[in-house]
Amino acid sequence: MKDRILIVDDCPINVRILQELLCDEYELESASTGEECLEKIRAFSPETVLLDIMMPGISGYEVCQRIKSSPLGSFTIVILVSGKASAAERLKGYEVGADDYVVKPFDHDELLAKVRIHFRLRATMKELWLANQRIQEFNSELEELVEQRSSEVIATRDVAIFALAKLADSRDPETGEHLERMRNYSRLLAEEISLAGPFAEDVDQQFIENIYQSAPLHDIGKVGIPDAILLKPGRLTPEEFEVMKEHTLIGADALKEATEQGICGGFLDMAAIIARSHHERFDGTGYPDGLVGLDIPLAARIAALADVYDALTSPRVYKPAYDLDVARQMIVEEKGKHFDPVLVDAFLAREGEFREIARAGAQPEVEMAAAAAPDADA
């Protein structure tokens, strides 16, 4: 298919000269006024317009400006053909968007050479435009693929980490859906303190997501505790309790080593912190480091309250589940002792949701007097 040229000139002789010069290589159409030119551009869709300046009606300058301001103006070559040879006339032509300027009478070979050059330039520009489109499409597909693969990697990671946590948790068959509940409790507390208060600036969406993923690994270190101690139906002896305490260090060391190997990166940093410090108490009487108040990492303080609440409201080998009202009272009584006061307030603000989670996964609740309760945080 031949490239198309629209010849615009009110002089039939000039039109005929151009037609004879160009007819062998190009498909041609002609117009004698600016108005007719604009109409034929829509119907003929020429790649190049050879445009006379002085015509009846609108001038060639205005026609050129209209062509170049149209949606296809960047792809339509406009060569002004005029008997005016002054620098001012040429500059005016370029100002309205003309791609070239030819002065009458013109050399036929030179005009033909210019037309050919502009078609080559147009073809190159079209190739660049198409290449850019292909690059944009490729980038879009690549971004979608990366996003999909990233989602798959994250999903696989989360499944693997949760499966690992479940493996450790499975050694204690009476805990049920403890990990699911605890991660949800932790997220509720993190969401609440992110809204206002002294920790709002520290808790962003990434923190909330990390604690949701990390909290289930809090007791991963129990894989290193003997069954005779881990599953003992009753209180532990002081010697046995010292062994039980070691699960915080075992879990933290294992998770820290995993982060050093580049496994999940920062995701496991929080998990290691929680594993080590979720048995610390706000008043400094916890373990393994006896940290006090805000020296206890925030993620561990959150996990501590979530863990104890679930221990209270779930049956264990040494006790049935507490009534939810009793559990609430016990949490409140530990404000400033076991738990960060800010987090106790956050718990109370979201207690309705805590109760929904507890009821959804809990076995029948048994109301017990708080004074008769064994240590739920052992």
Secondary structure, DSSP 4 states (H G I P E B T S, - for coil): ---EEEEE-S-HHHHHHHHHHHTTTSEEEEESSHHHHHHHHHHH--SEEEEESS-SSS-HHHHHHHHHHSTTGGG-EEEEEES---HHHHHHHHHTT-SEEEESS--HHHHHHHHHHHHHHHHHHHHHHHHHHHHHHHHHHHHHHHHHHHHHHHHHHHHHHHHHHHHHHTTSGGGTTHHHHHHHHHHHHHHHHHHSSTTTTT--HHHHHHHHHHGGGTTGGGGGS-HHHHT-SSPPPHHHHHHHHHHHHHHHHHHHHHHHTTSSTHHHHHHHHHHHHTT--TTS--SSS---GGGS-HHHHHHHHHHHHHHHHS-BTTB-PPPHHHHHHHHHHTBTTTB-HHHHHHHHHTHHHHHHHHHHHPPPP----GGG---TT-
